[in-house]
Amino acid sequence: MRRRTLLRAGAGILAGTAVGRVAAQDDDGYEPLGSVEIPGAKDAAVVDGEVAYVAATDGFVTVDLSDPAEPEVLAEERGIPADGPITGIWDLWPDGDRLVVAGPANPTFSTPTVMLYDVSDPADPVGIDLYEPGYPVHNTFFEDGIVYLTQHGDDGHPLAIVDTADDELSELTRWSLLDHPEEDWSGVNQRLYPIHDVYVQDDLAYLSYWDAGLWVLNVRDPANPEYVNHFGDYTREELEAMDDGRALWEPFAPPGNAHYAQVDETGTLLGVGKEAWETEDGDGDLVGGPGGIDLWDVEDPTDPEHLSHIEAPESYDNTQEGQFTTAHNFDIVDGRLYSSWYFGGVKIHDVEDPENPEELVWWREPDEAVFWTAQSGIPGEFFVGSSAESDRGFELAPTGALYTFPDEAGEQVSPPSLTDQPDDTSGNGADDEDSDTDDSGASDGTDENGASPAEADDNAVPGFGVGVGALGVGLGAWRYAKQNDRGNQHRK
């Protein structure tokens, strides 16, 4: 692990304009309250309904939500860190007045880096510390001064646990399913169980281990995590029996595919989102479809009870090249489930009776917005959804954005169809004239990194983007963190 000095970016690609048609409200139906354009947007996290932090591919953006009808960018930190800017920053997480930002989400030329910021003033984030974990970080969580990082690449795809005492990032330990106290997982193909995400609450960590299911650890002592339980759609024996050929396509199709998990504030209701698509099996036949969200009673995490399943919206093409509507990230607060479905938009479900979830509202505009997450802002007032901009493997929205929505039941007026393929588009909504196809509709046979479809598939990891390849390191002008400036001013 090599330490570097964390530098602070100057303003990069400017965010801040309203997106599409949401600037004008339609009083006759359910519509967003407001929006703000954020180039490169991916995941978002909300603090006390006042501020949102948005991962933005080459950095992050802070957004003022005090007036949800007019979200406003407070600060942009791009091209970070200065002595080796990284791309692929897809996730971040706040903890009090601190924020952890990590990337790249997938293997690239960028040096994997975890960055700690002081966000006591969200309009002026200050870099404090960073370190290089030696592996891409797809997702992270930050709770009580402890950072949890998903690690892809090493044996077992471990969870790394990092302390931030004294504002210094220091790795405490790593844990993977290969550390199971009784079961031997070494015979299972690792493509079947990448660790995709982690959520922590009340000393329990919920690890989404894809086809290996949802794993629960006791992290009361973060340096010594203890196994509690795991459950999912496949047993270890079933996964072990899958040959290498099946391991190439199985992770992209349901069942399995534990992608994101979260408990509600009581810790007794657990949601497990399944990210999945239609994909070709070993015989070239289309199998599978979009993944939904399972609800579980985990009052006793050693004896979970499955309560219900929320289906994904239908689409005319749920392949990864299509207008896919699989579940992505979500939030469960005060008896409501706020969910995102990529091209399928955002939804609210009433889950007061989790055995019978009730859809309250569904908003979608697939040509404009492709949702990465939905997060409660202030319960009963508003929630937010981040729309993800196209990024290498996936064609998503034309530009990234953060939307705000009324937290209420409603119905969108004249919603667009997701099951009728538009006449002027191909695949996931790209204009025919802009797609790299010949007159017969065939592609040119390579992805943007020059890889053939077969090569891209071999390199792809489910839930981590398709055909992830190497990107060049960005360059730019930088200055030292304001923390140093403040220190110099103080000494004068």
PEMO-V891726 format. One record per residue. RES is the residue in one letter. OMEGA is omega in degrees with one decimal (999 if undefined). Layout:
res:RES omega:OMEGA
res:RES omega:OMEGA
This chain:
res:M omega:-178.9
res:R omega:179.2
res:R omega:175.1
res:R omega:178.0
res:T omega:179.1
res:L omega:178.2
res:L omega:-175.5
res:R omega:-176.9
res:A omega:164.7
res:G omega:-179.9
res:A omega:-179.9
res:G omega:176.7
res:I omega:-172.1
res:L omega:173.5
res:A omega:168.1
res:G omega:-179.8
res:T omega:175.7
res:A omega:-174.5
res:V omega:169.4
res:G omega:-171.9
res:R omega:-176.2
res:V omega:178.8
res:A omega:177.5
res:A omega:-176.9
res:Q omega:175.5
res:D omega:-176.1
res:D omega:-174.7
res:D omega:-177.7
res:G omega:-178.6
res:Y omega:179.4
res:E omega:173.5
res:P omega:172.9
res:L omega:-177.2
res:G omega:178.9
res:S omega:172.8
res:V omega:-178.9
res:E omega:177.9
res:I omega:179.7
res:P omega:178.0
res:G omega:-174.1
res:A omega:172.0
res:K omega:-175.3
res:D omega:179.8
res:A omega:176.5
res:A omega:-176.0
res:V omega:178.3
res:V omega:173.8
res:D omega:178.9
res:G omega:-175.1
res:E omega:-174.4
res:V omega:171.3
res:A omega:173.8
res:Y omega:-174.4
res:V omega:171.6
res:A omega:-170.1
res:A omega:173.2
res:T omega:177.8
res:D omega:180.0
res:G omega:177.3
res:F omega:-177.0
res:V omega:173.2
res:T omega:-173.7
res:V omega:176.0
res:D omega:179.6
res:L omega:-175.8
res:S omega:169.4
res:D omega:-174.7
res:P omega:177.1
res:A omega:179.8
res:E omega:176.7
res:P omega:-172.9
res:E omega:177.8
res:V omega:177.0
res:L omega:-177.0
res:A omega:172.9
res:E omega:174.4
res:E omega:-175.9
res:R omega:179.6
res:G omega:-176.3
res:I omega:-12.2
res:P omega:-168.9
res:A omega:-176.6
res:D omega:176.4
res:G omega:-175.9
res:P omega:-179.6
res:I omega:172.4
res:T omega:-179.6
res:G omega:175.2
res:I omega:-175.9
res:W omega:-174.0
res:D omega:176.0
res:L omega:177.6
res:W omega:177.3
res:P omega:173.1
res:D omega:-175.6
res:G omega:179.6
res:D omega:175.7
res:R omega:-179.5
res:L omega:173.3
res:V omega:-179.1
res:V omega:-174.8
res:A omega:176.5
res:G omega:-2.9
res:P omega:-179.4
res:A omega:-177.6
res:N omega:-179.8
res:P omega:174.9
res:T omega:173.9
res:F omega:-179.5
res:S omega:177.0
res:T omega:178.1
res:P omega:-172.5
res:T omega:173.8
res:V omega:-174.4
res:M omega:178.6
res:L omega:-178.5
res:Y omega:167.7
res:D omega:-179.8
res:V omega:175.9
res:S omega:168.1
res:D omega:-176.4
res:P omega:178.4
res:A omega:-176.8
res:D omega:-179.9
res:P omega:-178.1
res:V omega:177.2
res:G omega:-176.9
res:I omega:-174.6
res:D omega:172.2
res:L omega:170.5
res:Y omega:-177.7
res:E omega:-176.2
res:P omega:179.3
res:G omega:-179.4
res:Y omega:175.6
res:P omega:179.2
res:V omega:-177.3
res:H omega:-179.6
res:N omega:-177.4
res:T omega:173.6
res:F omega:-173.9
res:F omega:-175.2
res:E omega:175.9
res:D omega:175.9
res:G omega:-179.9
res:I omega:178.9
res:V omega:178.0
res:Y omega:-174.6
res:L omega:173.4
res:T omega:-176.2
res:Q omega:178.8
res:H omega:174.7
res:G omega:180.0
res:D omega:178.6
res:D omega:176.9
res:G omega:-176.8
res:H omega:-171.5
res:P omega:166.1
res:L omega:175.1
res:A omega:-179.0
res:I omega:-169.9
res:V omega:178.0
res:D omega:176.5
res:T omega:179.1
res:A omega:-179.3
res:D omega:178.5
res:D omega:174.7
res:E omega:-179.5
res:L omega:-177.2
res:S omega:-178.1
res:E omega:-179.2
res:L omega:-176.0
res:T omega:172.2
res:R omega:179.6
res:W omega:175.5
res:S omega:-179.6
res:L omega:172.4
res:L omega:176.5
res:D omega:178.2
res:H omega:-173.6
res:P omega:-175.5
res:E omega:-175.6
res:E omega:178.0
res:D omega:-178.0
res:W omega:-175.1
res:S omega:-179.6
res:G omega:-179.4
res:V omega:177.6
res:N omega:-174.6
res:Q omega:175.3
res:R omega:-177.0
res:L omega:-176.2
res:Y omega:169.9
res:P omega:174.6
res:I omega:-172.8
res:H omega:-175.7
res:D omega:179.3
res:V omega:176.0
res:Y omega:-175.3
res:V omega:176.1
res:Q omega:175.9
res:D omega:175.2
res:D omega:176.4
res:L omega:176.3
res:A omega:-179.2
res:Y omega:-174.3
res:L omega:178.8
res:S omega:-174.0
res:Y omega:171.9
res:W omega:-176.0
res:D omega:174.9
res:A omega:172.7
res:G omega:-177.6
res:L omega:-179.3
res:W omega:-178.2
res:V omega:176.7
res:L omega:168.6
res:N omega:-177.7
res:V omega:176.4
res:R omega:169.7
res:D omega:-172.8
res:P omega:-179.9
res:A omega:-177.6
res:N omega:179.9
res:P omega:-178.7
res:E omega:178.6
res:Y omega:177.2
res:V omega:-176.5
res:N omega:168.1
res:H omega:-179.2
res:F omega:-179.2
res:G omega:-174.5
res:D omega:-178.5
res:Y omega:170.0
res:T omega:176.4
res:R omega:-178.4
res:E omega:178.5
res:E omega:178.4
res:L omega:-179.2
res:E omega:-178.2
res:A omega:179.9
res:M omega:-178.8
res:D omega:-175.7
res:D omega:178.6
res:G omega:179.4
res:R omega:-179.6
res:A omega:176.8
res:L omega:-176.3
res:W omega:-177.0
res:E omega:-177.2
res:P omega:-179.1
res:F omega:-175.8
res:A omega:172.8
res:P omega:-1.0
res:P omega:-176.0
res:G omega:170.9
res:N omega:175.0
res:A omega:-169.7
res:H omega:179.7
res:Y omega:179.3
res:A omega:178.5
res:Q omega:172.8
res:V omega:174.7
res:D omega:-174.5
res:E omega:178.0
res:T omega:-177.5
res:G omega:-177.1
res:T omega:179.1
res:L omega:-178.1
res:L omega:171.0
res:G omega:176.1
res:V omega:179.3
res:G omega:-179.1
res:K omega:177.5
res:E omega:-174.9
res:A omega:-176.8
res:W omega:161.5
res:E omega:-178.4
res:T omega:178.5
res:E omega:175.2
res:D omega:-176.6
res:G omega:179.1
res:D omega:-179.3
res:G omega:178.7
res:D omega:176.6
res:L omega:178.1
res:V omega:173.9
res:G omega:-176.4
res:G omega:-175.8
res:P omega:178.0
res:G omega:178.2
res:G omega:-178.8
res:I omega:175.2
res:D omega:175.3
res:L omega:-176.3
res:W omega:168.4
res:D omega:-179.2
res:V omega:175.1
res:E omega:169.1
res:D omega:-175.5
res:P omega:175.7
res:T omega:-178.7
res:D omega:-176.9
res:P omega:179.0
res:E omega:178.0
res:H omega:-174.6
res:L omega:-175.3
res:S omega:178.9
res:H omega:176.6
res:I omega:-176.8
res:E omega:173.4
res:A omega:173.1
res:P omega:176.2
res:E omega:177.2
res:S omega:178.9
res:Y omega:-178.4
res:D omega:-178.5
res:N omega:169.3
res:T omega:179.3
res:Q omega:176.1
res:E omega:-173.8
res:G omega:179.3
res:Q omega:-170.0
res:F omega:-171.9
res:T omega:179.9
res:T omega:177.8
res:A omega:170.6
res:H omega:-171.6
res:N omega:-174.1
res:F omega:-179.5
res:D omega:176.7
res:I omega:-176.2
res:V omega:172.4
res:D omega:175.5
res:G omega:177.4
res:R omega:176.7
res:L omega:177.9
res:Y omega:-170.0
res:S omega:177.2
res:S omega:-172.1
res:W omega:-178.1
res:Y omega:179.9
res:F omega:-179.4
res:G omega:173.6
res:G omega:179.4
res:V omega:-180.0
res:K omega:164.9
res:I omega:170.8
res:H omega:168.3
res:D omega:-179.2
res:V omega:173.9
res:E omega:170.1
res:D omega:-171.4
res:P omega:174.9
res:E omega:-179.4
res:N omega:-179.7
res:P omega:-176.8
res:E omega:177.3
res:E omega:-179.3
res:L omega:-178.9
res:V omega:178.6
res:W omega:178.4
res:W omega:179.8
res:R omega:172.3
res:E omega:-168.9
res:P omega:177.2
res:D omega:-173.9
res:E omega:-170.5
res:A omega:179.0
res:V omega:-162.8
res:F omega:-178.8
res:W omega:178.8
res:T omega:169.2
res:A omega:-174.9
res:Q omega:175.4
res:S omega:173.3
res:G omega:169.4
res:I omega:-177.5
res:P omega:-179.9
res:G omega:-179.7
res:E omega:-179.2
res:F omega:169.9
res:F omega:-178.4
res:V omega:173.0
res:G omega:176.2
res:S omega:177.6
res:S omega:-171.1
res:A omega:177.4
res:E omega:177.6
res:S omega:-175.5
res:D omega:176.5
res:R omega:-169.7
res:G omega:-174.9
res:F omega:167.3
res:E omega:-175.7
res:L omega:-177.7
res:A omega:179.0
res:P omega:173.8
res:T omega:177.3
res:G omega:-178.6
res:A omega:169.1
res:L omega:178.9
res:Y omega:169.3
res:T omega:-175.9
res:F omega:172.4
res:P omega:176.3
res:D omega:-176.4
res:E omega:174.3
res:A omega:179.4
res:G omega:-179.6
res:E omega:177.8
res:Q omega:178.4
res:V omega:177.2
res:S omega:-180.0
res:P omega:178.8
res:P omega:177.2
res:S omega:174.1
res:L omega:-175.8
res:T omega:176.4
res:D omega:179.6
res:Q omega:178.2
res:P omega:-178.1
res:D omega:-172.3
res:D omega:-179.4
res:T omega:172.6
res:S omega:177.8
res:G omega:-171.5
res:N omega:171.2
res:G omega:178.1
res:A omega:177.8
res:D omega:180.0
res:D omega:-174.7
res:E omega:-179.4
res:D omega:-176.5
res:S omega:-177.6
res:D omega:-179.5
res:T omega:172.9
res:D omega:-175.0
res:D omega:-179.3
res:S omega:-178.7
res:G omega:179.6
res:A omega:178.3
res:S omega:-179.5
res:D omega:172.2
res:G omega:178.5
res:T omega:171.8
res:D omega:-174.6
res:E omega:177.3
res:N omega:178.4
res:G omega:-179.3
res:A omega:174.6
res:S omega:177.7
res:P omega:-179.6
res:A omega:179.5
res:E omega:179.4
res:A omega:-179.9
res:D omega:-179.3
res:D omega:-177.9
res:N omega:-174.1
res:A omega:174.5
res:V omega:-176.0
res:P omega:178.1
res:G omega:-176.4
res:F omega:-177.7
res:G omega:-175.5
res:V omega:174.3
res:G omega:-177.5
res:V omega:-176.9
res:G omega:-175.5
res:A omega:174.8
res:L omega:178.0
res:G omega:178.9
res:V omega:179.0
res:G omega:179.5
res:L omega:178.1
res:G omega:178.8
res:A omega:-171.7
res:W omega:172.8
res:R omega:-178.3
res:Y omega:-178.6
res:A omega:-179.8
res:K omega:177.4
res:Q omega:178.5
res:N omega:178.7
res:D omega:-179.7
res:R omega:179.2
res:G omega:179.0
res:N omega:179.1
res:Q omega:-178.9
res:H omega:-176.0
res:R omega:-177.8
res:K omega:999
